[in-house]
Amino acid sequence: MPQDLIIKTEKLCRDFGRQRALRDLEMTVERGEIFGVVGPDGAGKTTAIRILAGILAPSSGNAWVDGISVVDDPERIKERIAYMPQRFGLYEDLSVIENLLFYADLFQVPGRLRPERIERLFAFSRLGPFKDRLAGALSGGMKQKLGLACALIHSPRLLLLDEPTNGVDPVSRRDFWKILYDLLREGITILVSTAYLDEADRTHRVGLMHNGALIHCDEPHLIRALVKGLFYELVTEDLPKTKELIADMPGILDLNLFGEGLHVRVSNEREIAAARLRLEEKGMAVYSLRRITPAMEDAFLSIMQSHESGPDRQRV
């Protein structure tokens, strides 16, 4: 395994009965990067992370974390990583500092190292003023920060995060990502799965997962650049009816609902003009029509649709 890699998987598969959760997953993560994994529910993100954390055995294939095989020596992996699952095991009847000390005991952190580490964790999480507050009395964002601090108490080389900002308010999501960049500057490599495709733009590289397979991996701006055509945001009085009226028109390449509008991908300006004309002829009020830059979600949907048409999965 090359020294510049901290994660490498090779034909990694995992079955749950007759259900195949991972399909020949091949993925690499470089030291010193934030690597994002995005995909819909059931794509295999959590299964992959649990295997990399050494807590779930693969059905076939192999993976190496910091040079250690998940098949041959999964227990040794655990001292090199921090793993934060979707539901981190905070003890709500313990205070913030008591949770940190509990995890320091679990990870067998020497007593002489604990004061400095706890102070450093308080500094980046800004939980110091709340050290005596019960974990159960913290906000959702603060609980996530405490969970991250507990996971980092033993100074790992790799941080595995499974949808850490799911259900957290936008301000707390922003603060959480600031913390991740601080950790990156300290030399910790981060693999993070997320349900928020806008967060993929915050990573160095992102892997798109679908049906247990990695269907594409690259830098976020290069993934967005893969999508050909022109993108428009269309806002009308009735979005479902609008979609029905123009979906079958020549030149409409993609048509997806985003927030209060539709994202429409066309080959050229004439086609979007023709779509607007049809809507107006049918009496549909068009409130807004503007050219936009494709978002990561646009790119992901386009790549996923192309993949389902039969292209080969990409090795990275």
C-alpha positions as CSV (number, residue, x, y, z in Angstrom):
1,M,0.0,0.0,0.0
2,P,1.5,3.4,-1.0
3,Q,2.7,5.6,1.9
4,D,0.7,8.5,0.6
5,L,-2.6,6.6,1.1
6,I,-4.3,6.1,4.4
7,I,-7.2,4.1,3.1
8,K,-7.4,1.6,0.2
9,T,-10.2,-0.8,-0.6
10,E,-10.0,-3.7,-3.0
11,K,-13.2,-5.4,-4.4
12,L,-14.8,-4.8,-1.0
13,C,-18.2,-6.5,-0.7
14,R,-20.6,-6.9,2.2
15,D,-23.8,-8.9,2.2
16,F,-26.7,-8.9,4.7
17,G,-28.5,-12.1,3.8
18,R,-29.5,-11.8,0.2
19,Q,-29.0,-8.1,0.2
20,R,-25.6,-6.9,-1.2
21,A,-24.8,-3.6,0.6
22,L,-21.4,-3.1,-1.0
23,R,-20.4,-4.1,-4.5
24,D,-16.7,-4.4,-5.3
25,L,-16.0,-1.1,-3.7
26,E,-12.6,0.3,-4.8
27,M,-11.6,3.6,-3.1
28,T,-8.5,5.4,-2.0
29,V,-8.1,8.2,0.5
30,E,-4.9,10.2,0.6
31,R,-3.2,11.4,3.8
32,G,-4.0,14.9,4.7
33,E,-7.3,15.3,2.8
34,I,-11.0,15.6,3.5
35,F,-12.6,12.9,1.4
36,G,-16.4,13.1,1.1
37,V,-18.8,10.2,0.4
38,V,-22.3,11.2,-0.8
39,G,-25.2,9.1,-1.9
40,P,-28.9,8.4,-1.1
41,D,-30.0,6.2,1.8
42,G,-29.1,2.6,1.2
43,A,-26.1,3.5,-1.0
44,G,-23.7,1.7,1.3
45,K,-22.0,4.7,3.0
46,T,-22.5,3.5,6.6
47,T,-21.5,-0.1,5.8
48,A,-18.3,1.0,4.2
49,I,-17.4,3.3,7.1
50,R,-18.1,0.5,9.7
51,I,-15.8,-1.9,7.8
52,L,-13.1,0.8,7.7
53,A,-13.6,1.3,11.4
54,G,-12.9,-2.4,12.1
55,I,-16.3,-3.1,13.6
56,L,-17.9,-4.9,10.6
57,A,-16.2,-7.7,8.6
58,P,-16.4,-7.7,4.8
59,S,-18.0,-10.6,3.0
60,S,-15.2,-10.6,0.5
61,G,-12.4,-8.3,-0.7
62,N,-10.2,-6.3,1.6
63,A,-9.4,-2.8,2.9
64,W,-6.3,-1.3,4.5
65,V,-6.4,1.6,7.0
66,D,-3.0,3.1,7.7
67,G,-1.5,0.0,6.3
68,I,-3.5,-2.4,8.4
69,S,-5.8,-4.9,6.9
70,V,-9.4,-4.9,8.1
71,V,-9.5,-8.6,7.4
72,D,-6.3,-9.6,9.2
73,D,-6.1,-7.2,12.2
74,P,-9.3,-5.1,12.6
75,E,-8.6,-4.5,16.4
76,R,-5.3,-2.7,15.6
77,I,-7.1,-0.3,13.4
78,K,-9.1,1.1,16.2
79,E,-6.1,2.7,17.9
80,R,-5.3,4.7,14.7
81,I,-8.8,6.1,14.0
82,A,-11.7,8.0,15.5
83,Y,-15.1,6.9,14.5
84,M,-18.2,9.0,15.0
85,P,-21.4,7.1,13.9
86,Q,-24.7,8.9,13.2
87,R,-25.8,8.2,16.8
88,F,-22.7,8.8,18.9
89,G,-22.8,7.2,22.3
90,L,-22.9,10.2,24.6
91,Y,-24.0,9.6,28.2
92,E,-26.6,12.3,28.7
93,D,-26.6,12.0,32.5
94,L,-22.9,12.8,32.5
95,S,-21.5,16.3,32.2
96,V,-19.4,17.4,29.2
97,I,-16.1,16.9,31.2
98,E,-17.3,13.6,32.6
99,N,-18.0,12.3,29.0
100,L,-14.5,13.4,27.9
101,L,-12.9,11.6,30.9
102,F,-15.0,8.5,30.3
103,Y,-13.8,8.3,26.7
104,A,-10.2,9.0,27.9
105,D,-10.6,5.9,30.1
106,L,-12.0,3.8,27.2
107,F,-9.0,4.8,25.0
108,Q,-6.5,4.4,27.8
109,V,-5.2,7.9,27.4
110,P,-2.4,8.4,30.0
111,G,-3.3,10.7,32.9
112,R,-0.4,13.0,32.3
113,L,-1.6,13.7,28.7
114,R,-5.3,14.3,29.6
115,P,-5.2,18.0,30.8
116,E,-3.5,19.3,27.6
117,R,-5.7,17.2,25.3
118,I,-8.9,18.3,27.0
119,E,-7.9,21.9,26.9
120,R,-7.1,21.6,23.2
121,L,-10.5,19.9,22.5
122,F,-12.3,22.7,24.5
123,A,-10.4,25.3,22.4
124,F,-11.6,24.1,19.0
125,S,-15.1,23.0,20.1
126,R,-15.7,26.1,22.4
127,L,-17.3,23.7,25.0
128,G,-15.1,24.9,27.9
129,P,-17.8,27.2,29.4
130,F,-20.2,24.3,29.4
131,K,-17.9,21.6,30.8
132,D,-20.2,21.1,33.9
133,R,-23.4,21.0,31.9
134,L,-25.1,17.6,31.4
135,A,-24.8,16.3,27.9
136,G,-28.5,15.8,27.7
137,A,-29.0,19.5,28.2
138,L,-26.9,20.5,25.2
139,S,-28.3,21.6,21.8
140,G,-28.0,19.3,18.8
141,G,-25.0,21.2,17.5
142,M,-23.2,21.1,20.8
143,K,-23.9,17.4,21.2
144,Q,-22.2,16.9,17.8
145,K,-19.2,18.9,18.9
146,L,-19.0,16.9,22.2
147,G,-19.2,13.7,20.3
148,L,-16.4,14.8,18.0
149,A,-14.3,15.8,21.0
150,C,-14.8,12.5,22.7
151,A,-13.9,10.6,19.5
152,L,-10.6,12.7,19.2
153,I,-9.5,12.3,22.8
154,H,-6.8,9.7,21.8
155,S,-5.3,11.8,19.0
156,P,-6.1,9.6,16.0
157,R,-4.5,9.7,12.6
158,L,-7.8,9.2,10.7
159,L,-11.3,10.6,11.5
160,L,-14.3,8.6,10.1
161,L,-17.6,10.6,10.3
162,D,-20.9,9.1,9.3
163,E,-23.3,11.9,8.4
164,P,-22.2,14.0,11.4
165,T,-24.3,17.1,10.5
166,N,-27.6,15.2,9.8
167,G,-30.4,17.1,11.5
168,V,-28.2,19.9,12.7
169,D,-29.1,23.5,12.0
170,P,-27.2,25.4,9.3
171,V,-25.2,27.6,11.7
172,S,-24.0,24.5,13.7
173,R,-23.2,22.8,10.4
174,R,-21.0,25.7,9.4
175,D,-19.2,25.7,12.8
176,F,-18.7,21.9,12.6
177,W,-17.0,22.2,9.2
178,K,-14.7,25.0,10.6
179,I,-13.6,22.5,13.2
180,L,-12.9,19.9,10.6
181,Y,-10.6,22.3,8.7
182,D,-8.8,23.0,12.0
183,L,-8.3,19.3,12.5
184,L,-7.0,19.0,8.9
185,R,-4.3,21.6,9.7
186,E,-3.2,19.4,12.7
187,G,-2.5,16.6,10.3
188,I,-5.7,14.5,10.8
189,T,-7.1,12.9,7.6
190,I,-10.9,13.0,7.4
191,L,-13.4,10.7,5.6
192,V,-16.9,12.1,6.0
193,S,-20.2,10.8,4.6
194,T,-23.0,13.3,4.2
195,A,-26.6,13.6,3.1
196,Y,-26.0,17.2,2.2
197,L,-24.6,17.5,-1.3
198,D,-23.6,21.1,-0.8
199,E,-21.2,19.9,1.8
200,A,-19.4,17.9,-0.9
201,D,-18.0,21.2,-2.2
202,R,-16.1,21.6,1.1
203,T,-14.1,18.4,0.5
204,H,-10.9,17.9,-1.5
205,R,-12.3,14.9,-3.3
206,V,-15.8,13.3,-3.3
207,G,-17.0,9.9,-4.1
208,L,-20.5,9.3,-5.4
209,M,-22.1,6.1,-4.2
210,H,-25.2,4.4,-5.5
211,N,-26.5,0.8,-4.9
212,G,-23.3,-0.1,-3.0
213,A,-20.9,1.0,-5.7
214,L,-18.6,4.0,-6.2
215,I,-19.8,5.4,-9.5
216,H,-17.5,8.4,-9.7
217,C,-14.8,10.1,-7.7
218,D,-13.0,13.4,-8.3
219,E,-12.6,17.0,-7.1
220,P,-15.9,18.7,-6.6
221,H,-15.4,21.3,-9.4
222,L,-14.4,18.6,-11.9
223,I,-17.5,16.6,-11.1
224,R,-19.7,19.6,-11.7
225,A,-17.8,20.2,-15.0
226,L,-18.8,16.7,-16.2
227,V,-22.4,17.9,-16.7
228,K,-22.9,19.1,-20.2
229,G,-25.5,21.6,-21.4
230,L,-27.1,24.7,-19.9
231,F,-28.8,24.9,-16.6
232,Y,-31.8,27.1,-15.7
233,E,-33.8,27.6,-12.6
234,L,-37.5,27.7,-13.5
235,V,-40.2,28.9,-11.0
236,T,-43.8,28.7,-11.9
237,E,-47.2,28.7,-10.1
238,D,-47.5,24.9,-10.3
239,L,-44.2,22.9,-10.5
240,P,-45.7,19.4,-10.9
241,K,-47.9,20.5,-13.8
242,T,-44.9,22.4,-15.3
243,K,-42.8,19.3,-15.2
244,E,-45.6,17.3,-16.9
245,L,-45.9,19.9,-19.6
246,I,-42.3,20.2,-20.7
247,A,-40.7,16.9,-19.6
248,D,-41.2,15.3,-23.1
249,M,-40.0,18.3,-25.1
250,P,-37.0,17.8,-27.5
251,G,-33.8,19.1,-25.9
252,I,-34.9,18.8,-22.2
253,L,-32.1,16.7,-20.9
254,D,-32.8,16.8,-17.1
255,L,-35.7,18.1,-15.1
256,N,-35.5,18.0,-11.3
257,L,-37.3,19.7,-8.4
258,F,-35.0,21.9,-6.2
259,G,-36.6,23.8,-3.4
260,E,-39.2,26.2,-4.8
261,G,-38.2,25.7,-8.4
262,L,-37.2,23.3,-11.1
263,H,-33.6,22.8,-12.4
264,V,-33.8,22.3,-16.1
265,R,-30.9,21.2,-18.3
266,V,-31.0,21.8,-22.0
267,S,-28.7,21.7,-25.0
268,N,-29.1,25.4,-26.0
269,E,-31.0,28.6,-25.3
270,R,-33.6,27.9,-28.1
271,E,-34.9,24.8,-26.1
272,I,-35.5,26.7,-22.9
273,A,-37.2,29.5,-24.8
274,A,-39.5,26.8,-26.5
275,A,-40.3,25.4,-23.0
276,R,-41.2,28.8,-21.7
277,L,-43.4,29.4,-24.8
278,R,-45.3,26.2,-24.2
279,L,-45.9,27.0,-20.6
280,E,-47.3,30.4,-21.5
281,E,-49.5,29.0,-24.3
282,K,-50.9,26.6,-21.6
283,G,-51.7,29.5,-19.3
284,M,-48.9,28.7,-16.8
285,A,-47.6,31.7,-15.0
286,V,-43.7,31.8,-15.1
287,Y,-42.4,33.7,-12.1
288,S,-38.7,33.3,-12.8
289,L,-36.4,31.8,-15.4
290,R,-32.6,32.3,-15.0
291,R,-29.4,30.7,-16.0
292,I,-27.5,29.0,-13.1
293,T,-24.3,27.1,-12.5
294,P,-25.0,23.4,-11.9
295,A,-24.9,22.4,-8.2
296,M,-23.3,19.2,-6.9
297,E,-26.8,17.7,-6.7
298,D,-27.4,18.4,-10.4
299,A,-24.1,16.6,-11.2
300,F,-24.9,13.7,-8.9
301,L,-28.3,13.1,-10.4
302,S,-26.9,13.3,-13.9
303,I,-24.1,10.9,-13.2
304,M,-26.4,8.5,-11.4
305,Q,-28.8,8.5,-14.3
306,S,-26.0,7.9,-16.8
307,H,-24.6,5.1,-14.6
308,E,-28.0,3.4,-14.5
309,S,-27.9,3.4,-18.3
310,G,-24.9,1.0,-18.2
311,P,-21.5,2.7,-17.9
312,D,-18.7,0.9,-16.1
313,R,-18.0,1.8,-12.5
314,Q,-14.9,3.9,-12.0
315,R,-11.8,2.7,-10.2
316,V,-10.1,5.5,-8.2
